[in-house]
Amino acid sequence: GFWACHTPPVILRNVLENPAWYTAYTPYQPEISQGRLEAILNYQTMVAELTGMDIANASLLDEATAAAEAMAMAFRAHRGKGQMFRVDPDTHPQTLAILRTRAKPLGITIDVTAPSAPCDEGVFGTLISYPGSSGAVRDIRPDIEAIHAVGGLAIVASDLLALTLLESPGTLGADIVLGSAQRFGVPLGNGGPHAAFFATLAKYQRAIPGRLVGVSQDSAGRMAYRLALQTREQHIRRDKATSNICTAQVLLAVMAGFYAVWHGPEGLRSIARHAHGLAGQFAAAMKAAGRTIRHDSFFDTVTLEAADDADSLMTAALDAGINLRRMDGAVAVSFDETSTAQMLERLLGALGAGAGDEVYGDLPSHVVRTDSFMQQPVFHAYRTETEMLRYMRRLADRDLALDRCMIPLGSCTMKLNATAEMIPVTWPGFANIHPYAPADQMKGYGELITRLERLLAECTGYAAVSVQPNAGSQGEFAGLLAIARYHESRGEGHRNVCLIPQSAHGTNPASAAMAGMKVVVVKCDDDGNIDIMDLKAKVETHRDALAAIMVTYPSTHGVFEESIAELCDIVHEAGGQVYVDGANLNALVGHCAPPQFGADVSHLNLHKTFCIPHG
């Protein structure tokens, strides 16, 4: 699910290392965001073209989360008629793990079964991997037909580079297509951050999670870009929103979009053929050496059967400076944009095979892409560095970011994306590490993460910190799951009511609903502060079922509500836990720690409190 790639220097220098792109705020105000909105629309267009779908969103947090969002979308579309979600056994393990975590609070059962197996009407959707995690490329039409026969949705997890050579999932009948756009110019970075792509059919556009950029007109009738269909989102629909995600991996999606603009369809196909060709040469050489290849058709990943000597193959490759993937009774080898003939020769020598020019594993004709894609002018107009540089500059000049002036928005604390913090992100030692590399190859990352967890615990006053959640939305979900597990451990798993003030950000009720909790709204007074009398009444009404209250401190309107300690005491006395949204933690650091006034769980938004670029 992660590949090494080249970040074109023109993109590295003028986007990733350019404060005009990495210090901008969420493009809620289109008047000062036209450049970024156009760049994101390029990304959406590229995704829709490669997947063969009608519409794509502005990106999601990562591939696994995108798969979970697709599952939830299919569940809603099926309107509760089924509780079973089928998952292709050849799915990335991290994706399967996230699906299981997200399924439990919603009462969904995960069934890991061949997607082509007959379904009954209890199956509301299927996740199909194309190509598979093990590299297999197969005709997925029977899988799609099987789920459509019972009225469910066909969800395809795919690879954008592979789709330059493979028939698009949309052509094959998919309803939703998702995956990671990481290999389009974004470094490995030990697993992130990377933009996930998510595309679907026009009839589902009001159910799609995350942001959408659309084309509109300004007051003078000129074409303009803006965020579209925002009535889906939680700041309007709250606990009935399509998702608790209100952000996007904007900087990374912009980079992936520019990567497509820079290379164009012919350049992307060339990169894909390079990776596929090396994989074919490797497979042919290993087959000639007596090895069994698990799949006859593959794109860039070859899986060798190795029931008896997988460990020795792994060791031999490692001695040659190459990491392979260990699977059950097999070893997988992936090739990418950065792979070379010299590396292939070194690997074959380490594995006891001779190099040759023969190729094995041609793609079957019935899955080879024959249609044209990405014919829009933007993907053909910028073929020199000067043209590309000027295009990026024109877009940046249509934006307002912190390199020009302050952005006085209270709901999302703006802060410095310090150059000293941003530069190391591009260093090879940080940028080029695969998240599943052996632990002894990332001791520096381990020390960095351990130290960060310790420092965060110290400045927040909490006993432990997890750095796993990839956004505030996922932090909220993880925190609420922790609260639910706490109640279960005490034999009080029936507690499922979450109190949320009227003034709370819409992500709070959306996260509570995702965690399987019932949202009960607490009124606010005329000043916008929490009404303590109404809180007491709601606590008394739901005393036996009270799980938690979610509260932001200082509040979303910037007030340190004096009743915060009393609020925590009221909830604790009834057996509930206090979740303090850490969106405004900047206002607390050095003054007080949330546990001092009664908080039990919090999340911190690293793009608000710390140095990560905004989503």
N, C-alpha and C positions, 0 to 999 in steps of 0.2 A: 503493500500500500504506500510505499515511499520510495522515491528514486532520486539518485544524484542527477543534476542537470547543470547546464551553463546559464548563468544570469548574464544576458547580453550587457556589456559594459555601459552602453548608452542608457539602459534601464537602471542598472546599478547606481550610476553616478547621478542621474537626473530624476529618479523617482525614489528609490529606497534610501538614498543618502541626501535627499533634497527636502529641507523643512517645509517648502511650499506644498509638498505632498504628505509628509508624515505628521504635520502639526495641525491639520485641519480638523474641524468639528464635524459631527454627523450632518449630512446635507439636508436638514429640515427646512432651511431657508434657501429655496432655489435661486433667489436673486444673487446670492454670494457663493453659489456652489455649481455653476454651470460647467466648469471644467471637469470637476470630479464626476459629475453626473454623466457627462458624455463618455468619460473613460469607463465608468461602470456599465453604461449601456453597450459599449463595445464588448465588454466581458460577457454580458447577458446574451448579446447577439452571437458571439462566438460559441457559447455553450449551446444555445438553441440550434445553431447550424450543425454542430458536430453530433449532437444527440438526436437530431431529427425531430425535435419537439416544438410545440408552438410558442412556449414562453419559458424563460428562465429567470430565477431571482438574482438578487445582487450578491449572492454567496451566503453560505452558512459557516458554522464554526469549524467543522472537521467532517470527514466522511462518515464516521460512526454515528455522530449526532444527526447528520443528514439522513441516515438510514432510519434512525429512530423517529425523526420528524415525518418521514414518508410513511412509516408504519402507522403513526398516529393519524395522519391525513387519510389513509385508507380506511382506518377504523371509523373515523367520523363519516366518511363517504358511504360506508356500509350501514350506517345508522343503527349500530348495535345488533345487527342480525346474526353476527358470528363473533366468536371470541378467539379463534385460532389464526395464528400468523405463521405461514410456512417460510422456512429459511433454507436456502441452498447450502448443502454441506460444504461446498467449496467457497465459503465466505471467509473473509479476513477474521481471525479470532477476536480482535478488538471490537469489530463491528458486532459480532454475535454477543459479546459480553455487554455492550451498551444496550442492545436490543432487549436482552433479558432484564437489565436493570429498569429500563423504561416501561417494559410490559407489565411488571408485577403490580404497580399501583393502579393500573388501568384494568386489571383483571384479564389481561391477554395471555394466552398460552402460546409459547414458542414451540414450533414443531420443526425440528431439523430433519428434513426429508427431501428426497429428490424432487425438484419442482415439477417434473413431468408426470409424477404419480397422480392418479385420479384424486380429485378433491370432492368433498361434500360441501353443502352450503354453510357449514360452520366455519369455513376458511374464508376470511375476508380479504386476504392479500398474500402475495408471495414475493420474497426478495430473491432475485436471480443474479448470479455473478457472471459478468460477460466483459472480459475474460474472467476465469475463476482465480481464486487466490493461489492455486497451484499452477496457474498459467494456462489452463485448458481453454481452448476456443471451440465452441460447439454451436450448433444451430439451436437457438433458444425458442424458436417458434412453437414447438410442442408444449414447452413450459408455459408460455403466454396463453396458448389456447386452453390449457387445462384450467387455469384460474379464471379466465373469462367465461368458461362454460358454467361456472357457478356464481357469476356476477361479482367476482372479486377483482381487485386491481393488481396489475403486473408491475412490479417495481424492479428496475434493473440497476445494479451497481456496476459502474463501468469506468473506463480509463479514456480520457480525452485523446491522448496520443494514439491509442489503439483504434479509436473511432475514425481516424483519418484513413485507415486501411480496411476496417470492418464495416459491414452494413450497419447503419444507425439503428439503435433500439426503437426509435420512433417508427421507422419503416417496418420493423418486425412486429409492431403492435403494442409497445410498452405504454403504460399510463404515466409513469414517473421514472425519471432517470437521475442518478446521483453519483457522486464520487468526489475525488480530490483533484483540484487543479494545481497541486503542488509542483508537478514536474514541468509545468509551463513557466520555468524561469525562477522559481522560488526555492532557495536553499533548503536542505533537509532539516537543519536546525534541531536535531535530536527530537523531531516529531512535531515541530510547529513553531509559531503559528502558520497555518496554511488556510487558504480558502477552499471550502467545499462547494461544489456546484450542485444545483437542484433545478430540474426542468420538468415540465408537465404539459398536459393538453390545455387548450384554451378553456374548455368547459370546467376545469378545476382551478382557474386562476384566482377565484375568491377564497380558495382553501389553502393556497400555497403559503408556507411559513416564511418569515423574514421579510426583507424589503424588496420592493420592485421599483425600478426606475422606468418611467414612461415618457413619451413625447407628447407635449401639449403646446399651447399658445400663450404668449404673454398678453398684456393689456393692449398692446399695439398690433396684435395679430401675427407676431413673429414666432417662428418655431422656438420652443424652449423645452428644457428637460425638468422633470420634477419627480418626487416620490409619488407613486400611484397606489390606488386601492388601499389607502391607509385604514379604512374601516375594518380591515381584517385584524389590525394590530391591537396589542393589549392596552395601549394608552386610551383606546376607545372602547373596546369590548371587554377588557379586564379578564375576569375568570372564564369568559366564553370566547376568548381569542383563539385564533388558529394555532398559536404557539406562544411560548413565553420569551422567544427570541425577538428582540427589537433592534438588534445590531447586525453587522456584517463584518467579514474580514476585509475591510475596504482596501487597505494598502496592498494586501496580498492579491486581492481580486484585480485591482488596478494593474499590478505587475503582470499577472497572468494575461490580462487583456492586451497590454502593450506587447507582451511576448508574441501573441497571435498577430497583432498588427505588424510587428517587425518581421516575422518570418513569413506570414501569409500562408495560404493553404498549401502551396507547393513546397515551401520550406518545412512546414510541419510534416508533410508526407515524407520528405527526404529524411528527417530525423527518425520517423517511425520505421522507415525501411532500413535505416542503419541499425537500429536496435534489433529489429526482426531478423535481419541478415546475420548478425553475429550470433543470435540465438540459434538460428538454423545451422550455422557452421559448427557451433558447439555440439548440438544434438547429433549431427552427422558423425563427428569425430568420436563422440562417446559411444555411439551405436557401433561404429567400426571397431572400437576397443572392446566390444562385447557387453556393453551396458544396455539395460532395458530402459527405454524412454516411456514414462507413464502415459503421456498424451501424444497422439500423432499430430494434432494441430495446436499451435500456441502462437502467441504474439512475441513477447520478449522474455518469457520465463519458461525454463525447461526443468522438469522434475525427473530426477533419476531414481529408479528403484534401488534401494540400498538397505534391505532388511538386515543384512549381516555386517555391513561395514560402513554405516553412515558416519560413525564417530571418526573413523580413520580418514574418510574423505574430508570431513570438516577440518581435521587437524592438518592434513596435507595442504589444503587450500589456505588455511590460516598461516602456515609456515611460508607460503608464497605471498603473503600480504593481502589476501582476499577473504572476505566474509561471505559465507554461504548460509542458506536457511535450512535448519534442521526440521524435518517433518516426521510424522509417524512412518517409520520404515522407508524413508526417502530423504533426498537432499534436493533443494531447489536452487537454481541459479538464474538470476535476473540480469538483463543487459539494458543499458540506457544510453542517453545522449553522450555521456562522458566515457563510455566503454570504447576501448581501442583494440585493434588487431594484436598489438603487442601484449595487452592484458589477457586477451583470449589465449594466445600462445603460451603465456606463463601459466595460466590456469590449467590448460590441457596437459602441459608438462607435469604439473604438480599432481594431477589425477591419473597420470600414467597413460595418456592418450596422445597420439600424434596429430599435429595440425594438418588440415587439408582444405581444399577449396570447395568440396561438396557441401550441399545444403540439404537438410532434412526438415520436414514439417511445414511444407507449403500450406498456406491458408486455403481451405476448401472454397471452390468457386461460388457456392451458394451463400457464403458469408462475406465475400469480398465486396467492398464498397465500389460502386460504379458511378454514382451520381456526383455532381459537383457540389461544393459547399463553400461558404465564406466568400461569396462573389461580391459582397458589398465593397464599394470603392475604398473604404478605410483600410481594408486588409490588402490593398494593392498599391497604395499611394506613397508609402514611406519606405523606400528601399535603400536610401543612403543615410548615414549617420546625421548629416546636416538636416535633411528633411525631417527625420524622426525627432531630432533635438528641437527643431522649431515647432513641430506639432505639440510636443510636450510642454514647451514654454507657452504657447498660445493657450492651451488648456489651463495651465497653472495661473496665468494672468486673469482668468475669468473666475478665480476662486479667492476667498478670503481665508487666510490661515494665520497662525501666530507669528509667522515671519513678517507680517505686515502690521498687525495691531492686536490688541487684546480682544477676546471674545467673551463678553460679560454674561455668560449663561449660568444661572444658579443651579439648575437641576442636575447638571453634569459638571462636576468640578474640573475646570481647566487647569493645566499645570505645564511645567516645562518638560518637553521631551529633550533632555539634555544631550548635547553632542557627545559628551564623554560616555553616556550610557548607550547611545545609538551606534557608535562606531564599532564596538566589539561584536555586534550582531553579524557583521559581514566578515569577520576574521575566519579563515578556513577552519581553525581549531574549534570554533563554535558552529559554523555554518554547515560543515560537511560531515557531520556525524549522524548515522542512521539510528533511529530510536531503539532498534532491536539489535544493535551491535553488542558484542560481549561486554559485560560490566567492567572488565579491567581495561577497556579502551575508552571509558568515559568517567574515569575517577574525578577529573576536574569538574565535570557537570554534577557528579554526585556531591562533591564538597560544596559547590555553589548552591545547590538546591537545599542541602541540609542546613547550611548557614542561613539561607533566606528564611526557611521555616522557623529557625530559632529566633531570628531577629523579628519576624512578624509576630511570633508568640510573645516576645518581650514587649513590643510596642503596643500590642492590643490587649495584653493581660490574659489571653486564653492559654489553656494547657497544651493544646496541640493545633497544628495547622496542616491542611492538605493543599498542595499546589496543583492538584489534578484538574479541577474544573477549568474549562477553557474560556469562560465568560461569566459575567455576573448572573446571567440567567441560569447557567449550569451550577454556579455556586449556590444559588437559592435552592435549586432542586436538590443538590447534595445535602445542604443543611437541613432541609425539611425531611429528607429521608433519614438523616441521623436522628432527628427528633422522633420520627415514627418508630425507628428501631429502639430508641431509648424506652418509649412507652411499651413496646412489645416485650422488652427484657424484664419489665416490671409486672408483666401479666395484664397490661392495660392497653392491648393492641386495639381496643374498640375506640380509643380516643382519636377522633378524626376531624374535629372542628378547628378551623383556623380563623381567628379574628383578624380583620384587616381594616385599618382606618380609611375613611373616605378619601383622605389626602394622600394615600400611598400611591407610589408609582404603579402603573398597570402591570408591570412584571410580577409584582408580589402576588396578586390574586391568580394570575395565569400560572405561576409556579406552584401555588397551593393546589390548584385544580389538577395539574400534571402529577403531583405527588399523591393524588387520590383523596385529597381532603375537601371537606365542605367549607366554603367560604361564607363567613358571616361578617357583614360590614358594621363597623363602629362609627357612629356619627362624629362630626366635628362641630365645634362651636362657631360663633360668628367671626372669630379671628382665624379660623382654619386649624385650630389646635384640637387635639383629641378630647372629646366630651367624656370626662371621667364618670359622670353619673350614668351615661349610656353604656360605657364600658362595664361598670359594675352590674348593670341590668343584664347585659349580654352574657357576662361570665356566669351569673347566677342561673340564667336560663339554660346554659349549655355546660354547666359545671361538670357533669359526669362524662361528657364527651369531649371536653376541651383539650386540644392537643397543643396549640401554640397561639401566640400573637406575633404578627410581623409588623415592626415599627421602624421607621427611619429616624435616626438621631444624629445631628439636628435634622429637622423635618425637611420634606421636599420643598417647603417654602422658606427654608433657611433659619428656622427658629429653634433655639434650645428650649424645648418645652419643660417647664419646671416640674411637671407632674411625672417625669419619666421613672423615677425611683418608685413612686407610689403605684404607677401602672404595673411595673414588674412585680411588686409585692402582691397586688391583687390577682394577677395571673398565676403566680407561683402558689399562692394559698389555695387555689382551686385545682392544683395539680398540673397546670400547663407549663410550657416552656416559652422563653422569650427569644424571638429571632430579631436581631437588630441588623437592618440593612446597612451595610458599610459604605454606601455610595458617597456619603459626605464625611468619611473618616478624616480627611485632611483637617477638618475643623476641630478634631478631638486630640490628634497626636500631640503628646507632650503635656496635655491638660488633664485628661482622664482616660481610663480604659473602660470599655463597655461592661465587663464583668463587675466593675466597681458599683455600678448603679443597677445591676441585676440581669444583664444580658447572659444568655446561655450559648448562643450560636450566632455567628455573623459570616458574611462574605465580604471580601474587599474587591473593588473594581480596579484592576491594575492599570486600566487606561484612564482612570480618574485620579486615583491616589498616587500612582507611581508613574513610570515613564513610557509605558507602552502607547503607541499611537492610537487615536480614537477609532472606534468602529463606526 
